[in-house]
Amino acid sequence: MSVARWYGFWHGGNGYGPPQPDDLEEFSSLADAQHTLADRHRYGYWQRSHFAFTRREAADVLTPCVGDDCEITLYGSADGLDYPDRRIFLGPRGGVRIERC
């Protein structure tokens, strides 16, 4: 499956509430989503992260207290949100992993 753009919901872990439908973001690639998750986890206290929301205005915000259980669930389409295609999460040693759902 070749997809130019990915759509996903970021969840910051147990310190954050579950994502809402308006929180859907657009990512330019799987690598972009991987880097986004890593940056929000590692640098969220002091470095603003860009949220490219699809259903509301984009925002640049701090993401403090992101847990090791943070993740992004990715979809191949902004309309097909029934079941995710991929899940991006942190591995046991802090690396960013991708798995098919």
C-alpha positions as CSV (number, residue, x, y, z in Angstrom):
1,M,0.0,0.0,0.0
2,S,1.6,3.3,-1.1
3,V,0.2,6.4,0.6
4,A,1.6,9.8,0.0
5,R,0.0,11.3,3.1
6,W,-0.9,9.8,6.5
7,Y,-3.6,10.9,8.9
8,G,-3.4,10.2,12.6
9,F,-4.3,10.7,16.2
10,W,-1.6,11.5,18.7
11,H,-2.0,10.4,22.3
12,G,0.5,11.6,24.8
13,G,0.1,8.7,27.2
14,N,-1.5,8.5,30.6
15,G,-1.0,12.2,31.4
16,Y,-3.3,13.1,28.5
17,G,-6.9,12.5,27.6
18,P,-7.8,10.4,24.6
19,P,-7.8,12.2,21.2
20,Q,-11.0,13.6,19.9
21,P,-12.2,13.6,16.3
22,D,-11.1,17.2,15.8
23,D,-7.5,16.2,16.8
24,L,-6.9,14.4,13.5
25,E,-3.5,15.5,12.1
26,E,-1.9,15.2,8.7
27,F,1.6,13.8,8.3
28,S,3.7,13.9,5.1
29,S,5.1,10.4,5.5
30,L,5.7,7.6,8.0
31,A,9.1,9.1,8.8
32,D,7.5,12.5,9.5
33,A,5.1,10.8,12.0
34,Q,8.0,8.9,13.6
35,H,10.0,12.2,14.1
36,T,6.9,13.9,15.4
37,L,6.3,11.3,18.1
38,A,10.0,11.3,19.1
39,D,10.1,15.1,19.3
40,R,6.9,15.4,21.3
41,H,8.2,12.8,23.8
42,R,11.8,14.1,24.1
43,Y,11.5,17.9,23.7
44,G,7.9,18.7,24.6
45,Y,8.8,20.6,27.7
46,W,10.7,23.3,25.9
47,Q,10.2,23.0,22.1
48,R,6.9,23.7,20.5
49,S,5.5,21.0,18.2
50,H,3.5,21.7,15.1
51,F,0.1,20.1,15.0
52,A,-1.2,20.1,11.4
53,F,-4.9,19.5,12.3
54,T,-7.2,18.7,9.4
55,R,-10.4,19.8,10.9
56,R,-9.4,22.9,12.7
57,E,-6.6,25.5,12.7
58,A,-3.0,24.3,13.0
59,A,-1.2,25.0,16.2
60,D,2.3,25.1,17.6
61,V,2.2,24.0,21.3
62,L,4.3,22.6,24.1
63,T,3.7,18.9,25.0
64,P,5.0,18.5,28.6
65,C,4.6,15.2,30.5
66,V,4.4,13.0,27.5
67,G,4.5,9.4,28.8
68,D,6.5,6.4,27.5
69,D,3.2,5.0,26.4
70,C,2.6,7.8,23.8
71,E,1.5,6.8,20.3
72,I,0.2,7.9,17.0
73,T,-2.4,5.8,15.3
74,L,-2.2,6.3,11.5
75,Y,-4.8,6.0,8.8
76,G,-4.4,6.0,5.0
77,S,-7.3,8.4,4.5
78,A,-8.9,11.2,6.5
79,D,-12.3,9.7,5.8
80,G,-11.5,6.0,6.6
81,L,-11.1,6.2,10.4
82,D,-12.8,2.8,11.2
83,Y,-9.6,1.0,11.9
84,P,-6.0,2.3,11.8
85,D,-3.4,1.1,9.3
86,R,-0.3,1.7,11.4
87,R,0.6,2.4,15.0
88,I,3.7,4.4,16.0
89,F,5.0,4.0,19.5
90,L,8.1,3.9,21.7
91,G,10.0,0.6,22.0
92,P,11.3,-0.7,25.3
93,R,14.7,1.1,24.9
94,G,13.2,4.4,23.7
95,G,13.4,3.9,19.9
96,V,10.4,4.7,17.7
97,R,8.7,1.7,16.2
98,I,6.0,1.2,13.6
99,E,3.7,-1.8,13.5
100,R,0.8,-2.7,11.1
101,C,-2.6,-2.9,12.8
